[in-house]
Amino acid sequence: MADDLKETIRQAAFELGFDLAGISAPRVESRYREAYLDWIERGRQGGMGYMAQNLDKRLDPGRLVAGVRSVLCLGSSYHQEAATPDGGGRVAMYAWGRDYHRVLKDRLRRLAVRLSGMAGREVRYRAFVDSAPVLEKALAEQAGLGWIGSNGCLINRRLGSFFFLAELFADLELPVDQPAKNHCGACRRCVDACPTRAIVAPGVVDARRCISYLTIEHRDRIDPTLAGKVGPWIFGCDACQVVCPFNRFARTTRIDEFRQHRLGPRIDPAEAARWTDEQYEARTAGSAGARATLEMWRRNAGLVAGPGD
């Protein structure tokens, strides 16, 4: 009976645009907790101070949501086929379309309504999309969605790594799935492709050196030794994902909002450097691009354009 319910939930998730679905218990194994604490203790979160907060809830999902009995982990592709943009000003693919937080949270709520109907009672839940102290990659690996690859991304053999993660914490007991196995092996393509050598160990990324962190999260001047390595990336970076062999199997997103470009694949750095407040608001509204301030966009544009441009 429980297995039938789980399969029905999985089908409902696929109908709502999710590409992966699995069940994890509301706890994470000790190896994930130890690895995360080591990452924090070494300061590899950089200026993202929030990642060192609420550690009790982050390391023990059962404390985050009272009464939770299962975690429904979901993945949604954001991959789009597109030629590499000419010139500088490249935008990481996840940010091309509409803000994934809003898009996927709406679908999670719709799935929760269906979940109550399937269960024959009102299911108490909380929905998360990269918005709470959740070790989502650990839970997703436990739920069989994929494995945490050498580049720190969750990788699925059939989908690659260009997908978002989302979770429903529910007070409904469901059979858990088998954890995914790591298939990276001895491959070092992502490690070698990282311009700033931010991948310091398999599955460990030092955010302080990561171009995505530097262009999106880092609020201050970028260290000159790293600034010259930003290359064409004005917002985020896909370098370690583009070279991953499993992304040969990446599926084009089925969600229209991700194909409705707000930022798109490229922003002209000369244009971004001259944005007014109004132009910045118009271009980034409703997109992940609003995560960076206008001053950060101008800073990034200057790095991409290079000296004298």
C-alpha positions as CSV (number, residue, x, y, z in Angstrom):
1,M,0.0,0.0,0.0
2,A,2.8,2.4,1.0
3,D,4.8,1.5,-2.1
4,D,1.7,2.2,-4.3
5,L,1.2,5.6,-2.7
6,K,4.9,6.4,-3.2
7,E,4.6,5.6,-6.9
8,T,1.5,7.7,-7.3
9,I,3.3,10.6,-5.6
10,R,6.2,10.1,-8.0
11,Q,3.9,10.3,-11.0
12,A,2.2,13.4,-9.7
13,A,5.6,15.0,-9.3
14,F,6.5,14.2,-12.9
15,E,3.2,15.7,-14.1
16,L,4.0,18.9,-12.3
17,G,7.3,19.3,-14.2
18,F,9.8,17.6,-11.8
19,D,12.2,15.1,-13.4
20,L,13.4,13.3,-10.4
21,A,11.7,12.1,-7.2
22,G,12.8,10.0,-4.2
23,I,12.2,9.5,-0.5
24,S,14.7,10.0,2.3
25,A,14.3,9.6,6.0
26,P,14.3,12.9,7.9
27,R,17.9,12.5,9.0
28,V,21.3,12.7,7.4
29,E,24.2,10.2,7.9
30,S,27.1,11.2,10.1
31,R,29.5,11.4,7.2
32,Y,27.5,14.4,5.8
33,R,27.4,16.1,9.1
34,E,31.1,15.7,9.7
35,A,32.0,16.9,6.2
36,Y,29.8,20.0,6.6
37,L,31.2,20.9,10.0
38,D,34.7,20.5,8.6
39,W,33.8,22.8,5.6
40,I,32.5,25.4,8.0
41,E,35.4,25.2,10.4
42,R,37.8,25.8,7.6
43,G,35.9,28.9,6.6
44,R,35.1,27.6,3.1
45,Q,31.7,29.2,3.2
46,G,33.3,32.6,2.8
47,G,31.0,35.5,3.5
48,M,27.9,33.3,3.5
49,G,27.5,33.6,7.3
50,Y,24.0,32.1,7.2
51,M,25.5,28.7,6.3
52,A,27.1,28.5,9.8
53,Q,23.8,29.4,11.5
54,N,21.0,27.0,12.7
55,L,23.5,24.1,12.6
56,D,21.2,22.0,14.9
57,K,18.4,22.1,12.4
58,R,20.7,21.8,9.3
59,L,22.4,18.7,10.7
60,D,19.2,17.2,12.0
61,P,16.2,17.7,9.6
62,G,13.8,16.3,12.3
63,R,14.4,19.5,14.3
64,L,13.6,21.7,11.3
65,V,10.0,20.5,11.0
66,A,8.1,19.1,13.9
67,G,6.5,15.8,13.2
68,V,8.2,15.1,9.9
69,R,8.4,11.5,9.0
70,S,9.6,11.5,5.4
71,V,11.4,13.9,3.0
72,L,10.2,13.9,-0.6
73,C,13.3,15.0,-2.6
74,L,12.7,16.4,-6.1
75,G,14.8,17.5,-9.0
76,S,13.8,19.7,-11.9
77,S,16.0,20.2,-15.0
78,Y,16.9,23.8,-16.1
79,H,19.0,22.7,-19.0
80,Q,18.6,24.4,-22.3
81,E,20.3,23.8,-25.6
82,A,22.1,27.0,-26.6
83,A,25.3,27.9,-28.4
84,T,28.1,29.3,-26.3
85,P,27.6,33.1,-26.4
86,D,30.1,35.2,-28.2
87,G,32.2,37.6,-26.2
88,G,32.2,38.1,-22.4
89,G,29.2,38.5,-20.1
90,R,28.2,34.8,-19.8
91,V,25.4,34.0,-17.3
92,A,25.2,30.6,-15.6
93,M,22.4,28.6,-17.1
94,Y,20.3,28.3,-13.9
95,A,19.8,32.1,-14.0
96,W,18.6,32.5,-17.6
97,G,14.9,32.3,-16.9
98,R,12.6,33.1,-14.1
99,D,13.6,32.8,-10.4
100,Y,13.5,29.1,-9.6
101,H,12.6,29.7,-5.9
102,R,9.2,31.0,-6.9
103,V,8.6,28.6,-9.8
104,L,9.4,25.5,-7.9
105,K,7.8,26.5,-4.6
106,D,4.5,26.9,-6.4
107,R,4.8,23.4,-7.8
108,L,5.7,22.0,-4.4
109,R,2.5,23.5,-2.9
110,R,0.4,22.0,-5.7
111,L,2.1,18.6,-5.1
112,A,1.3,18.9,-1.4
113,V,-2.4,19.4,-2.2
114,R,-2.4,16.3,-4.3
115,L,-0.5,14.5,-1.5
116,S,-3.3,15.1,1.0
117,G,-5.8,13.8,-1.5
118,M,-3.8,10.6,-2.1
119,A,-3.3,10.0,1.6
120,G,-6.9,10.6,2.4
121,R,-6.1,13.2,5.1
122,E,-4.6,16.6,5.4
123,V,-0.8,16.1,5.3
124,R,1.2,18.6,7.3
125,Y,4.2,19.7,5.3
126,R,6.8,22.4,4.6
127,A,8.2,23.1,1.2
128,F,11.8,24.2,0.7
129,V,13.7,25.4,-2.4
130,D,17.2,26.4,-1.4
131,S,15.5,28.6,1.3
132,A,16.2,27.0,4.7
133,P,19.0,25.3,6.7
134,V,18.6,22.0,4.7
135,L,21.5,19.7,3.6
136,E,19.6,19.2,0.4
137,K,22.3,17.4,-1.5
138,A,22.8,14.9,1.3
139,L,19.1,14.2,1.5
140,A,18.8,14.0,-2.3
141,E,21.7,11.5,-2.4
142,Q,20.1,9.4,0.3
143,A,16.8,9.5,-1.7
144,G,18.6,8.1,-4.8
145,L,18.4,11.3,-7.0
146,G,22.1,11.2,-7.7
147,W,25.5,11.5,-6.0
148,I,27.5,14.4,-4.8
149,G,30.1,14.6,-7.6
150,S,33.7,15.8,-7.5
151,N,32.5,19.4,-8.3
152,G,30.1,19.4,-5.4
153,C,27.0,19.3,-7.6
154,L,24.5,16.5,-7.4
155,I,24.8,14.3,-10.5
156,N,22.3,11.9,-12.0
157,R,23.3,9.3,-14.5
158,R,20.3,10.0,-16.7
159,L,20.0,13.8,-16.2
160,G,23.5,15.1,-15.6
161,S,23.7,18.0,-13.1
162,F,21.8,20.9,-14.6
163,F,18.8,20.5,-12.3
164,F,17.4,22.3,-9.2
165,L,16.6,20.5,-5.9
166,A,13.5,20.9,-3.9
167,E,12.0,19.2,-0.8
168,L,8.7,18.5,0.9
169,F,9.0,17.6,4.5
170,A,5.8,15.7,5.4
171,D,4.3,14.0,8.4
172,L,3.6,11.0,6.2
173,E,5.5,7.7,6.5
174,L,6.8,6.5,3.1
175,P,9.3,3.8,2.2
176,V,12.7,5.3,1.6
177,D,14.7,4.9,-1.5
178,Q,18.2,3.4,-1.9
179,P,21.0,5.9,-1.8
180,A,22.7,6.7,-5.1
181,K,26.3,5.4,-5.8
182,N,29.1,7.7,-6.8
183,H,30.1,7.2,-10.5
184,C,32.8,9.9,-10.8
185,G,35.6,7.4,-10.4
186,A,39.0,8.8,-11.3
187,C,37.6,11.5,-13.6
188,R,39.1,14.9,-12.9
189,R,37.6,17.0,-15.8
190,C,35.7,19.3,-13.5
191,V,38.8,19.8,-11.2
192,D,41.0,20.7,-14.1
193,A,38.4,22.9,-15.7
194,C,37.9,25.2,-12.7
195,P,39.7,28.5,-13.6
196,T,40.3,29.3,-9.9
197,R,41.1,25.8,-8.6
198,A,38.1,26.1,-6.2
199,I,37.6,22.3,-6.1
200,V,40.0,21.4,-3.3
201,A,39.0,17.7,-2.8
202,P,36.4,15.4,-4.3
203,G,33.1,16.9,-3.5
204,V,34.6,19.9,-1.7
205,V,34.4,23.4,-3.1
206,D,36.1,26.3,-1.4
207,A,33.5,29.0,-2.0
208,R,36.1,31.7,-1.5
209,R,37.7,30.7,-4.8
210,C,34.5,29.8,-6.7
211,I,33.5,32.2,-9.6
212,S,29.8,31.6,-8.8
213,Y,30.4,32.7,-5.2
214,L,32.6,35.6,-6.2
215,T,30.2,37.0,-8.8
216,I,26.9,36.3,-6.9
217,E,27.5,36.2,-3.1
218,H,30.8,38.1,-2.5
219,R,29.8,41.7,-1.7
220,D,33.2,43.3,-1.6
221,R,36.2,43.8,-4.0
222,I,37.4,40.5,-5.5
223,D,40.9,39.5,-4.6
224,P,43.1,40.6,-7.6
225,T,44.7,37.1,-7.8
226,L,41.2,35.7,-8.5
227,A,39.7,38.6,-10.3
228,G,41.8,38.0,-13.4
229,K,40.5,34.4,-13.6
230,V,36.8,35.3,-13.8
231,G,37.1,35.2,-17.6
232,P,33.8,35.6,-19.5
233,W,31.5,35.0,-16.5
234,I,29.5,38.0,-15.3
235,F,27.0,36.1,-13.2
236,G,27.8,32.6,-11.9
237,C,29.8,29.9,-13.7
238,D,29.1,26.6,-15.4
239,A,32.7,25.6,-16.2
240,C,32.8,22.5,-13.9
241,Q,29.4,21.3,-15.2
242,V,30.0,21.9,-18.9
243,V,32.9,19.4,-18.9
244,C,31.1,16.7,-16.9
245,P,30.6,13.6,-19.1
246,F,27.2,12.9,-17.5
247,N,25.9,16.2,-18.9
248,R,25.9,14.7,-22.3
249,F,22.6,13.2,-21.1
250,A,21.1,16.5,-19.8
251,R,17.4,16.9,-20.7
252,T,15.9,20.1,-21.8
253,T,13.7,21.6,-19.1
254,R,10.0,21.0,-19.3
255,I,9.2,24.1,-17.3
256,D,8.1,27.1,-19.4
257,E,9.2,29.7,-16.9
258,F,12.8,28.6,-17.1
259,R,12.7,29.1,-20.9
260,Q,11.2,32.6,-20.5
261,H,14.5,34.4,-20.4
262,R,15.0,37.3,-18.0
263,L,18.8,37.5,-18.1
264,G,19.4,35.0,-20.8
265,P,22.8,33.4,-21.7
266,R,24.7,36.7,-22.0
267,I,24.6,40.3,-20.7
268,D,26.8,42.8,-22.5
269,P,29.3,43.9,-19.9
270,A,29.5,47.4,-21.4
271,E,25.8,47.6,-20.9
272,A,25.8,46.3,-17.4
273,A,28.5,48.7,-16.4
274,R,26.2,51.6,-17.3
275,W,23.0,50.3,-15.8
276,T,21.0,52.8,-13.8
277,D,18.9,51.8,-10.8
278,E,15.9,51.5,-13.1
279,Q,17.6,49.5,-15.7
280,Y,19.0,47.1,-13.1
281,E,15.6,46.6,-11.6
282,A,14.0,46.0,-15.1
283,R,16.6,43.5,-16.1
284,T,16.9,41.4,-13.0
285,A,13.3,41.6,-11.6
286,G,11.8,38.1,-11.3
287,S,15.1,36.4,-11.9
288,A,18.0,35.0,-9.8
289,G,20.0,38.0,-11.1
290,A,18.5,40.1,-8.3
291,R,20.7,38.2,-5.9
292,A,23.6,40.4,-6.9
293,T,23.4,44.1,-6.2
294,L,23.7,46.8,-8.9
295,E,27.2,47.6,-7.6
296,M,28.2,43.9,-7.9
297,W,26.9,43.7,-11.5
298,R,29.0,46.8,-12.3
299,R,32.0,45.2,-10.6
300,N,31.6,42.0,-12.5
301,A,31.2,43.8,-15.7
302,G,34.5,45.6,-15.2
303,L,36.3,42.3,-14.6
304,V,34.8,40.7,-17.7
305,A,35.6,43.7,-19.9
306,G,39.1,43.9,-18.7
307,P,41.6,46.8,-18.3
308,G,41.1,49.6,-20.6
309,D,37.6,48.5,-21.9
